[in-house]
């Protein structure tokens, strides 16, 4: 059993204890106090109950009073010491749990764009898995430590009183151990399956919430309910299985308790009636012997009880380990600052994780400062991927990518991303005010003048003023209180507020009507005067005035030139325009 604690998935319990390092002394001290409280209470009550019983049988009123007063004093000291210890323990475990959640959330943020984890699974990890894993530090471990204390102490007490009773009680405990251990594997498996089922349940619910409008529009409510019910029923089935097994485990635990009582009072009563054992000692044996048998039996449950927390810890570390493999996404390069904002791409290739082929293949081009460059091509040609690589959203070990005179690998990733402001077709807005959404573009103190200036340049100020609350108006979840054009212009205002030299528009007008698209393109045209503009679009009318057009085809740069130059070549660009 000890070996099992350090094999396979159980290593995640050991790793989880790494989070106790900053609190090591107080954690283990309070853990000892927390775990030993039951043992100390059992020991104190057993000893003093025996003394009081002996005094009663001897007719010693003074002895009864003395034992009672002593017991009351010891219980008072016990409550004071253990009360403080338990409070400190709760605070300590709370701090550790906070650190785990912070690490987990930072891992999600670090892994970010490249994460293959569904948002529902991420929510389940932050809630269910994190809460379940906390038990690594408490429940089963407390029981294990308690048993380590109570078993040897009870053996000593019971065997000192009478070796025959000691052997009998120990035998009952061993039988209970082997019976309880039989429940270990099925409970461990169900515990792991239940965490997976809960994650799928949250994932299914998240999908349904996210697609609520589509579901209603296509009258898919019955299918959505069937999908959720299927996962919910699976969870219910596992709960029933877990409950049935736990029920039988509890029944056998009760049988073990009754068997212990039968052995103690049967054998102990015979020994007392034959003069081999004092009645007061029988009371002590009953209390300590029962604790001994129960502790030995419960050791068979500790391993099973540890499996759900270990499964939760494993799921957490799967996320954290993945993020640790991308540490360069947090600390990258030596902090060099670029001089100038020309962008130079040299033989850049990129492959998505687990993909068999490269999405970008030996891409090369140069973008001078304050020029507008459009990337065009068929869907899947790699143009959006190229923009994301350019702004540092994908972590790479080596990149032929320069801004000014500095290579991507020589600049901290945060400093690299500061050079770019990014607007995509989804124009993500958050459930907060218009002002707060715009100000998110730049960390630090919010400057009202800059917010209004950015909104005006994005052609958003006028419609913002008409909103109920103006700049304090709530955008709603995912910007649901605004139209598509309004959301896009606020997203552009956020990009302008960031005051980055390079503005990136990735299909920023694809979801807009013609009027909204015209407003956005006029805004982009106005920004050309003092920014480098990078944009992708399927509407080739919007790229005719670009200083340079890069035509992508199956991950390669197929053509580069102005609109007129590329039309004269009558190549891929010409074909796209004439379609």
C-alpha positions, -999 to +999 in steps of 0.1 A: +000+000+000+028+024+008+043+017-027+010+027-043+012+061-028+042+068-050+032+051-082+014+063-113-011+091-108-004+092-071+027+112-078+004+142-084-005+142-047+032+145-039+035+173-064+005+191-049+023+192-016+048+215-033+023+243-029+027+240+009+064+251+007+058+287+017+037+276+046+055+244+054+061+248+091+027+261+101+010+236+078+026+205+092+024+218+128-013+226+125-018+194+105-004+174+134-026+193+159-057+189+137-050+152+131-042+145+168-072+162+182-094+131+179-066+109+193-061+132+223-098+135+230-102+097+228-072+091+250-082+117+276-118+105+278-107+068+280-082+074+308-104+096+329-135+076+324-116+046+337-104+066+367-138+080+375-154+045+372-127+031+395-134+058+420-172+052+418-168+015+424-144+022+453-169+047+468-142+074+467-162+106+463-130+127+465-114+107+438-145+112+416-144+150+422-106+151+416-109+132+384-138+153+372-121+186+379-088+174+363-108+162+332-125+196+329-092+215+331-076+192+305-106+196+282-104+234+286-066+234+277-074+210+249-101+233+234-078+263+236-048+247+220-066+228+194-090+256+187-061+280+179-044+253+159-074+244+138-080+281+131-045+286+119-048+254+098-079+265+081-063+299+072-031+281+060-050+256+038-071+286+025-039+304+015-025+273-002-058+268-022-057+304-032-021+299-045-032+268-065-061+287-081-038+316-090-013+293-105-040+275-124-056+307-137-022+321-147-016+288-166-048+293-185-038+328-194-003+318-203-014+289-225-041+312-239-044+311-276-028+277-280-050+260-255-069+229-268-090+229-237-127+237-240-139+267-219-163+245-201-134+222-191-115+252-179-144+263-157-146+228-143-109+228-136-111+262-118-140+251-097-147+213-093-111+201-099-095+227-078-119+221-049-116+183-051-078+185-052-078+205-019-086+172-001-051+161-009-041+184+020-068+174+044-094+146+047-076+113+038-043+126+050-057+136+083-073+102+087-039+086+079-020+107+104-048+102+130-045+064+125-007+065+128-012+081+162-041+061+175-030+027+164+003+024+183-011+043+214-042+020+215-021-011+210+001-001+239-028+007+262-049-024+253-020-048+254-008-034+287-042-040+302-046-075+287-028-091+259-057-114+250-080-084+245-053-067+225-049-097+201-087-100+197-093-063+190-063-062+166-077-093+147-110-075+143-092-045+129-072-065+104-104-082+091-120-048+087-089-035+069-090-062+043-127-059+038-125-021+035-096-024+011-117-044-013-137-012-019-106+008-029-103+001-066-140+006-076-143+038-055-110+051-070-122+044-105-156+060-099-140+090-083-119+096-114-148+089-138-170+113-119-145+142-123-144+135-161-182+133-162-186+166-143-162+183-167-182+170-197-214+181-180-201+217-176-187+216-211-221+206-226-239+233-206-213+259-217-219+249-254-256+253-249-254+287-232-229+300-259-252+288-287-285+298-272-296+320-301-288+294-327-305+267-307-337+288-305-335+299-341-333+263-353-357+249-327-330+227-313-341+229-277-351+192-276-317+181-290-300+205-265-319+190-236-312+155-247-275+163-250-274+178-215-296+151-200-273+124-214-243+139-196-264+146-165-277+110-164-241+097-167-232+118-137-262+105-118-253+069-127-218+074-113-233+090-082-256+060-076-227+036-081-206+055-057-234+057-032-241+020-033-205+011-028-201+036+000-233+022+015-219-013+016-186+001+029-206+018+057-225-013+065-194-034+069-179-005+090-210-008+113-206-046+114-169-041+124-180-017+152-206-042+165-180-070+162-155-050+182-181-043+209-190-080+210-154-091+213-146-065+240-177-071+261-177-108+255-141-116+261-136-086+284-167-094+304-156-130+309-121-118+320-137-093+344-162-119+358-133-144+364-112-117+383-086-114+355-097-078+346-110-048+366-143-034+354-128+001+351-100-013+328-128-029+307-142+005+301-108+018+289-103-012+267-138-007+252-130+029+243-094+025+231-100-010+216-129+003+196-107+032+183-079+007+175-101-016+155-118+013+137-084+029+129-069-003+114-101-008+093-101+028+081-066+025+068-082+003+041-102+033+030-075+060+030-061+050-004-096+050-020-104+083-004-073+098-018-081+089-054-107+117-063-083+144-049-054+129-068-075+128-100-084+165-095-047+173-089-037+154-121-062+175-141-048+207-126-011+197-133-020+188-169-029+225-174+000+239-153+026+216-170+014+227-204+018+264-194+052+258-179+063+244-212+055+278-226+073+299-200+088+320-228+053+334-232+059+352-198+096+359-197+113+360-230+145+376-242+167+401-224+146+432-224+160+448-256+139+478-268+134+482-306+146+512-325+122+520-353+091+500-362+098+485-396+089+448-397+112+423-414+101+387-418+128+362-429+121+326-438+094+323-412+077+289-408+050+279-384+032+247-375+003+243-352+007+218-323+000+182-335-004+194-371+012+172-398+020+201-421+032+237-417+007+265-419+034+290-429+063+280-451+094+301-454+075+334-454+097+365-462+088+402-467+096+437-454+072+463-441+085+499-438+072+522-410+038+539-414+028+519-444-005+500-449-001+463-458-029+440-467-027+402-466-052+385-489-058+350-501-083+321-500-097+309-467-070+287-451-042+303-469-025+313-436-030+351-436-047+353-401-022+328-387+006+350-400-008+381-382-011+362-349+025+350-353+036+386-361+021+400-329+035+372-307+004+353-298+021+320-307+051+310-287+081+300-308+116+288-300+131+305-331+116+330-354+129+349-384+110+379-372+123+414-366+109+448-356+132+477-361+167+462-355+156+437-328+148+400-333+117+385-317+138+362-297+158+390-282+129+410-269+106+403-239+073+390-252+054+417-233+076+444-249+071+429-283+033+428-280+033+465-268+043+473-304+010+460-317-027+467-312-050+439-324-086+440-336-103+409-350-137+401-364-151+389-331-141+423-315-143+409-279-159+433-255-163+426-218-193+429-195-183+464-182-187+500-192-177+515-226-150+535-208-136+504-191-136+485-224-116+512-241-092+517-212-083+480-212-061+488-242-034+503-219-024+493-184-021+521-159-041+552-149-071+558-170-069+591-189-104+605-198-089+628-225-072+599-242-104+577-240-125+604-257-097+611-283-095+574-291-132+571-295-134+602-318-106+588-340-125+555-341-157+573-352-173+560-320-177+592-299-210+603-314-229+571-309-214+566-274-228+599-264-263+587-274-261+556-252-280+556-219-251+565-196-227+575-224-192+563-216-206+546-184-231+525-204-228+488-198-217+469-230-233+437-217-219+402-219-198+399-251-209+434-260-245+422-264-260+456-257-244+470-289-247+465-326-219+449-346-206+482-360-207+498-326-187+469-310-162+471-338-156+508-334-152+505-296-127+477-302-108+500-326-109+528-300-093+504-275-066+496-301-060+534-306-060+540-269-031+515-265-010+539-286+010+512-303+028+520-336+014+490-354-024+484-358-035+450-368-070+444-383-078+407-388-110+405-409-123+435-388-152+442-412-163+407-421-193+407-399-205+442-406-231+457-429-220+480-457-226+512-438-207+500-407-180+487-429-176+520-446-173+538-412-146+513-401-126+516-433-128+554-431-113+551-396-085+528-408-078+552-436-075+581-412-051+561-390-027+554-419-011+588-413+008+579-382+006+541-379+017+510-396-015+492-406-016+454-412-050+440-423-066+410-437-100+411-455-121+391-480-134+423-494-107+433-519-123+467-525-108+476-491-072+469-501-069+488-534-052+518-517-028+497-495+009+505-499+016+468-503-005+437-508+009+403-497-009+374-514-009+342-494-014+307-510-013+275-489+011+291-464+034+306-489+039+342-500+028+339-537+028+376-547+038+410-533+030+444-548+005+472-551-030+467-565-021+479-599+012+459-600-006+427-591-035+432-615-010+436-643+006+403-633-027+385-638-018+360-611-036+348-580-046+383-569-060+391-603-081+359-601-094+368-566-104+403-577-122+390-609-141+363-591 
